[in-house]
Amino acid sequence: MRDMKFIIAPDKFKECLPATDVAAAIKKGVLDACPGSVVIEAPMADGGEGTVEAVVAAARGRYVETAVPDPLGRPVTARFGMFDNGRRAVIEMAAASGLDLLTPDERDPMKTSTRGTGVLIKNAVRAGARHIIVGMGGSATVDCGMGMAAELGVKFFDEKGEEIKKTGGAALEKVERIELSGIEKRLEDVKIVAACDVTNPLIGAEGAARVYAPQKGADPQMVARLEKAVEHFARVTGRETGVDISNLPGGGAAGGLAAGMVAFTGARIESGVETVIKATKLGAKMKGCDLVITGEGKADYQSAFGKTPAGVGDLAKKYDIPAVMVAGKLGEGYRQLYNHGISAAFCIADGPISTKEAFHRAPQLLRKTAESIALLFYAG
């Protein structure tokens, strides 16, 4: 067999394997089939879980651990990544303000706050970062970034002129005035990107409250109240900052954190997978590549909308390189990925198996599937 070059660029298999382990298993399978080939692991993410790990691994960066308040204000330890000689940082908001930090009965978007995310941003700036990527996935909040902004020095006041100390969804409806003079001065020289895999606006039928609040513990009454609170907060924020956040594509990500970051930090909202692709320099790695293998735990109609396989496939198509995808499950609509540079999709299950068994055998199944893909590609 002639030596070939493969790029392995999968996302995580959610609740099963991180992207680094998925890539490692696929690499083993490719080398089983083509021992002399060059196989480059490039684990990916779309702004959710695994974003920090993917960027740090690709950029050979380092982790920084710091104490932060969790969504309910309790102290926890979170980490972010620094790379490019400390000039750039990558953060996952879920590390400080994520749903996984709460038990199911603690989920309450009227109370939960993004203060911890603000601490991560502040510490990254103080550590010298001049460009910060903030992944939006996995939030427990619908506070429009009010908590984040408060940690960065923004002050919020009610109709009596009293400062609002508690942040969270319920606090949004109380805000009547915003004071920006105390905001972290070093932010003026920092470029911030809100990296997300959705385009939902802040308000409306597809907005932060109606679509995502139920996933975070809100009942129908809370959803209705949150929608009004978010609308009110957007009006006040527009008046006080001059930035209209009500209809920004992606502004509803992370319970409106993306919109709040635009208003209070001057952030840009970008596609999460495209941001990770740029940060990891995946395009440069693809030069001279024969085949790209990407994947995710479950591929379905949602995969074509800003998820990792679509982003990687589009990039491979740009460079005229064939790309294939592996998945733990192929759901309805996964064929839409064929419009995004993916030539074929493979389910790794080798027969009727339970979810528990699939999770347990995932590394082995990925390796076997990758071996078959590489053999088939070589034969072709």
C-alpha positions as CSV (number, residue, x, y, z in Angstrom):
1,M,0.0,0.0,0.0
2,R,1.2,3.5,-0.8
3,D,1.5,5.8,2.2
4,M,-1.4,8.1,2.5
5,K,-2.4,11.0,4.7
6,F,-5.5,11.0,6.9
7,I,-7.0,13.8,9.0
8,I,-9.0,12.6,12.0
9,A,-11.3,15.4,13.0
10,P,-14.3,14.2,15.1
11,D,-16.3,15.8,17.8
12,K,-17.0,14.0,21.1
13,F,-19.4,11.1,21.4
14,K,-21.6,12.8,24.1
15,E,-21.7,11.0,27.4
16,C,-19.4,8.3,26.0
17,L,-16.0,9.5,24.8
18,P,-14.2,12.9,24.5
19,A,-13.1,13.9,21.0
20,T,-9.5,13.2,21.8
21,D,-10.4,9.5,22.6
22,V,-12.6,9.2,19.5
23,A,-9.7,10.5,17.4
24,A,-7.2,8.2,19.0
25,A,-9.5,5.1,18.4
26,I,-10.0,6.1,14.7
27,K,-6.3,6.6,14.2
28,K,-5.6,3.0,15.5
29,G,-8.1,1.6,13.0
30,V,-6.6,3.6,10.1
31,L,-3.1,2.4,11.0
32,D,-4.3,-1.2,11.3
33,A,-5.3,-0.9,7.6
34,C,-2.5,1.4,6.4
35,P,0.5,1.0,8.7
36,G,2.7,3.4,6.8
37,S,0.3,6.2,6.5
38,V,0.5,9.7,8.1
39,V,-2.5,10.1,10.5
40,I,-3.1,13.5,12.1
41,E,-5.4,13.7,15.0
42,A,-7.4,16.9,15.1
43,P,-10.2,16.6,17.7
44,M,-12.9,19.1,17.1
45,A,-15.8,20.8,18.9
46,D,-18.6,23.2,18.1
47,G,-18.5,25.6,21.0
48,G,-19.9,23.1,23.5
49,E,-18.2,20.5,25.7
50,G,-14.7,19.7,24.5
51,T,-14.0,23.1,22.9
52,V,-11.2,23.9,25.4
53,E,-9.7,20.4,25.2
54,A,-9.8,20.5,21.3
55,V,-8.1,23.9,21.0
56,V,-5.5,23.3,23.8
57,A,-4.5,19.9,22.2
58,A,-4.2,21.3,18.7
59,A,-2.4,24.5,19.7
60,R,-0.2,22.8,22.3
61,G,-1.5,25.2,24.9
62,R,-1.9,24.8,28.7
63,Y,-4.7,24.7,31.2
64,V,-5.4,27.3,34.0
65,E,-7.5,26.3,36.9
66,T,-9.4,28.9,38.9
67,A,-12.1,29.1,41.6
68,V,-15.4,30.3,40.3
69,P,-19.0,30.5,41.6
70,D,-21.2,27.8,40.0
71,P,-24.7,28.7,38.6
72,L,-26.1,28.9,42.2
73,G,-23.1,30.8,43.6
74,R,-21.3,27.9,45.2
75,P,-17.5,27.7,44.9
76,V,-16.2,25.2,42.3
77,T,-13.0,24.8,40.4
78,A,-13.1,25.4,36.6
79,R,-10.4,25.6,34.0
80,F,-9.7,27.4,30.8
81,G,-7.0,27.2,28.1
82,M,-4.2,29.5,27.1
83,F,-2.4,29.2,23.8
84,D,-0.4,31.2,21.3
85,N,2.2,32.1,24.0
86,G,-0.5,33.2,26.3
87,R,-2.0,35.8,23.9
88,R,-5.2,33.8,23.3
89,A,-7.6,32.0,25.7
90,V,-10.4,29.5,25.2
91,I,-13.2,29.1,27.7
92,E,-16.3,26.9,28.0
93,M,-19.1,28.7,29.8
94,A,-20.4,25.4,31.0
95,A,-17.3,24.9,33.1
96,A,-18.6,27.6,35.4
97,S,-22.2,28.1,34.5
98,G,-23.2,24.7,33.1
99,L,-26.2,22.4,33.6
100,D,-24.0,19.5,34.6
101,L,-23.0,21.4,37.7
102,L,-26.5,21.1,39.1
103,T,-28.6,18.1,40.2
104,P,-32.0,17.9,38.3
105,D,-33.9,19.3,41.3
106,E,-31.5,22.3,41.5
107,R,-32.2,23.5,37.9
108,D,-34.0,26.9,38.1
109,P,-33.2,29.5,35.4
110,M,-34.9,32.1,37.6
111,K,-32.0,31.8,40.0
112,T,-29.0,30.5,38.0
113,S,-26.4,33.0,36.9
114,T,-23.4,33.4,34.6
115,R,-21.2,35.0,37.2
116,G,-18.7,32.1,37.1
117,T,-18.2,32.7,33.3
118,G,-17.5,36.3,34.1
119,V,-14.7,35.2,36.5
120,L,-13.2,33.0,33.8
121,I,-13.2,35.9,31.3
122,K,-11.7,38.3,33.9
123,N,-9.0,35.9,34.8
124,A,-8.1,35.2,31.2
125,V,-7.8,38.9,30.5
126,R,-5.7,39.4,33.6
127,A,-3.5,36.5,32.6
128,G,-2.6,38.4,29.4
129,A,-5.1,37.1,26.8
130,R,-5.9,39.5,24.0
131,H,-8.2,37.2,22.1
132,I,-10.7,35.0,23.9
133,I,-13.0,32.3,22.6
134,V,-16.0,31.6,24.8
135,G,-17.9,28.4,24.0
136,M,-21.6,28.7,24.5
137,G,-22.8,25.1,24.9
138,G,-24.3,23.5,28.0
139,S,-25.6,26.4,30.0
140,A,-27.8,26.3,33.1
141,T,-28.9,29.9,32.7
142,V,-31.2,32.4,31.1
143,D,-29.7,35.6,32.5
144,C,-28.7,37.3,29.3
145,G,-25.1,37.4,30.6
146,M,-26.1,39.7,33.5
147,G,-24.1,37.7,36.0
148,M,-21.1,37.6,33.6
149,A,-21.3,41.4,33.2
150,A,-21.6,42.0,36.9
151,E,-18.3,40.1,37.5
152,L,-16.6,42.3,34.9
153,G,-17.7,45.5,36.7
154,V,-21.0,46.4,35.2
155,K,-23.6,47.6,37.7
156,F,-27.3,47.1,37.5
157,F,-29.9,49.2,39.3
158,D,-33.7,48.9,40.0
159,E,-36.4,51.6,39.7
160,K,-35.5,52.8,43.2
161,G,-31.9,53.4,42.2
162,E,-30.7,50.5,44.4
163,E,-28.0,48.2,43.0
164,I,-29.2,44.7,42.1
165,K,-26.8,42.3,43.8
166,K,-28.4,39.0,42.8
167,T,-28.3,38.0,39.2
168,G,-30.3,35.4,37.4
169,G,-33.4,35.2,35.3
170,A,-35.6,36.8,37.9
171,A,-33.3,39.8,38.2
172,L,-33.7,40.7,34.6
173,E,-37.1,42.2,35.1
174,K,-35.9,44.5,37.8
175,V,-33.2,46.3,35.8
176,E,-33.9,49.9,35.0
177,R,-30.5,51.4,34.8
178,I,-27.0,50.1,33.8
179,E,-23.7,51.7,34.8
180,L,-20.7,50.7,32.6
181,S,-18.0,53.0,34.0
182,G,-16.6,50.3,36.3
183,I,-16.1,47.6,33.6
184,E,-12.7,45.9,33.5
185,K,-10.5,48.4,31.6
186,R,-8.3,45.8,30.0
187,L,-11.3,44.5,28.0
188,E,-10.9,47.5,25.7
189,D,-7.9,45.8,24.1
190,V,-9.4,42.3,24.0
191,K,-11.3,40.6,21.1
192,I,-13.9,38.2,22.3
193,V,-15.8,35.6,20.3
194,A,-19.0,33.9,21.5
195,A,-18.7,30.5,19.8
196,C,-22.1,28.8,19.4
197,D,-23.8,26.1,17.3
198,V,-27.2,27.8,17.2
199,T,-28.6,30.8,15.4
200,N,-31.5,31.4,17.8
201,P,-32.3,35.1,18.6
202,L,-32.7,36.3,22.1
203,I,-36.5,36.9,22.0
204,G,-39.5,35.2,20.4
205,A,-40.7,31.7,19.5
206,E,-37.1,30.6,18.8
207,G,-35.6,32.6,21.6
208,A,-33.6,31.9,24.7
209,A,-36.6,31.5,27.1
210,R,-39.1,29.6,25.0
211,V,-36.7,27.1,23.4
212,Y,-34.1,26.5,26.0
213,A,-35.5,27.4,29.5
214,P,-37.6,24.2,29.7
215,Q,-34.3,22.2,29.4
216,K,-33.0,24.1,32.3
217,G,-35.8,23.5,34.7
218,A,-38.4,26.1,33.8
219,D,-42.1,25.2,33.8
220,P,-44.6,27.0,31.5
221,Q,-45.3,29.8,33.9
222,M,-41.6,30.4,34.4
223,V,-41.0,30.4,30.6
224,A,-43.7,33.1,30.2
225,R,-42.1,35.2,32.9
226,L,-38.6,34.7,31.6
227,E,-39.7,35.8,28.1
228,K,-41.1,39.1,29.5
229,A,-38.0,39.6,31.6
230,V,-35.7,39.0,28.7
231,E,-37.7,41.4,26.5
232,H,-37.5,44.0,29.3
233,F,-33.7,43.5,29.8
234,A,-33.1,43.8,26.1
235,R,-35.0,47.2,25.9
236,V,-33.0,48.6,28.9
237,T,-29.7,47.3,27.6
238,G,-30.4,48.8,24.2
239,R,-31.2,52.2,25.8
240,E,-28.2,52.1,28.1
241,T,-25.5,50.7,25.9
242,G,-26.7,51.7,22.4
243,V,-26.6,48.0,21.3
244,D,-29.7,46.3,20.1
245,I,-29.4,42.7,21.2
246,S,-33.0,41.6,20.6
247,N,-32.7,40.0,17.2
248,L,-29.0,39.1,16.9
249,P,-28.6,35.7,15.1
250,G,-27.2,33.4,17.8
251,G,-28.0,36.0,20.6
252,G,-30.1,33.5,22.4
253,A,-27.3,31.0,22.8
254,A,-26.5,30.0,26.4
255,G,-29.7,31.7,27.7
256,G,-28.8,35.0,26.1
257,L,-25.2,35.0,27.3
258,A,-24.1,35.5,23.7
259,A,-26.3,38.7,23.4
260,G,-25.0,40.0,26.7
261,M,-21.4,39.5,25.6
262,V,-22.1,41.5,22.5
263,A,-23.6,44.4,24.6
264,F,-21.1,44.4,27.5
265,T,-17.8,43.2,26.0
266,G,-18.1,44.0,22.3
267,A,-18.0,40.3,21.4
268,R,-18.7,38.9,18.0
269,I,-21.0,35.9,17.6
270,E,-19.5,33.2,15.4
271,S,-20.2,29.6,14.4
272,G,-18.6,27.4,17.1
273,V,-17.2,24.8,14.7
274,E,-15.8,27.5,12.4
275,T,-14.1,29.2,15.3
276,V,-12.5,25.9,16.5
277,I,-11.4,25.2,12.9
278,K,-9.7,28.5,12.7
279,A,-8.1,28.2,16.2
280,T,-6.8,24.7,15.5
281,K,-5.6,25.6,11.9
282,L,-7.4,22.6,10.5
283,G,-7.3,24.0,7.0
284,A,-3.5,24.1,7.0
285,K,-3.4,20.5,8.3
286,M,-5.5,19.3,5.4
287,K,-3.0,20.2,2.8
288,G,-1.9,17.1,0.9
289,C,-4.5,15.0,2.7
290,D,-6.1,12.0,1.0
291,L,-9.1,11.5,3.3
292,V,-10.8,13.3,6.2
293,I,-12.7,11.3,8.9
294,T,-15.0,13.2,11.1
295,G,-17.9,12.1,13.4
296,E,-20.1,12.6,16.4
297,G,-22.2,10.5,18.8
298,K,-25.5,10.9,17.0
299,A,-25.9,12.3,13.5
300,D,-29.3,13.5,12.4
301,Y,-31.0,16.5,10.8
302,Q,-29.4,18.9,13.4
303,S,-25.9,17.9,12.3
304,A,-26.2,19.9,9.2
305,F,-26.8,23.1,11.2
306,G,-23.5,24.2,12.6
307,K,-22.3,20.9,14.0
308,T,-18.8,19.5,13.7
309,P,-19.4,17.1,10.8
310,A,-20.9,19.8,8.7
311,G,-18.1,22.3,9.4
312,V,-15.4,19.8,8.8
313,G,-17.1,18.5,5.6
314,D,-17.5,22.0,4.2
315,L,-13.8,22.6,4.8
316,A,-12.8,19.4,3.1
317,K,-15.1,20.2,0.2
318,K,-13.4,23.6,-0.2
319,Y,-10.0,21.8,-0.6
320,D,-11.5,19.1,-2.8
321,I,-10.7,16.3,-0.3
322,P,-13.1,13.4,0.3
323,A,-14.6,13.3,3.8
324,V,-16.5,10.6,5.6
325,M,-18.3,10.4,9.0
326,V,-18.6,7.9,11.7
327,A,-21.4,8.0,14.4
328,G,-22.7,5.9,17.2
329,K,-26.2,6.4,15.8
330,L,-27.5,7.6,12.4
331,G,-30.9,9.4,13.1
332,E,-33.4,10.9,10.8
333,G,-32.1,13.5,8.4
334,Y,-28.4,12.7,8.6
335,R,-28.2,12.5,4.8
336,Q,-28.4,16.3,4.8
337,L,-24.7,16.2,5.6
338,Y,-24.1,15.0,2.0
339,N,-24.7,18.6,1.1
340,H,-21.8,19.6,3.3
341,G,-18.9,17.7,1.8
342,I,-19.6,14.4,3.5
343,S,-19.4,11.5,1.0
344,A,-20.5,8.7,3.3
345,A,-21.7,8.1,6.8
346,F,-21.0,4.9,8.9
347,C,-22.7,3.7,12.0
348,I,-20.1,2.0,14.2
349,A,-22.5,-0.6,15.8
350,D,-21.7,-4.1,14.5
351,G,-25.1,-5.5,15.3
352,P,-28.2,-5.1,17.5
353,I,-26.6,-3.9,20.8
354,S,-27.8,-2.0,23.8
355,T,-26.7,1.6,24.5
356,K,-24.8,0.4,27.5
357,E,-22.9,-2.1,25.4
358,A,-22.3,0.5,22.7
359,F,-20.8,2.9,25.2
360,H,-18.6,0.2,26.7
361,R,-17.3,-1.0,23.3
362,A,-17.1,2.4,21.6
363,P,-13.3,2.5,21.3
364,Q,-13.2,-1.0,19.8
365,L,-16.1,-0.3,17.4
366,L,-14.6,3.0,16.3
367,R,-11.3,1.2,15.6
368,K,-13.0,-1.5,13.6
369,T,-15.1,0.9,11.6
370,A,-12.0,3.1,10.8
371,E,-10.1,0.1,9.6
372,S,-12.9,-0.8,7.2
373,I,-13.1,2.8,6.0
374,A,-9.4,2.9,5.3
375,L,-9.3,-0.4,3.5
376,L,-12.3,0.6,1.4
377,F,-10.8,3.9,0.6
378,Y,-7.5,2.3,-0.4
379,A,-9.2,-0.2,-2.6
380,G,-11.0,2.6,-4.4
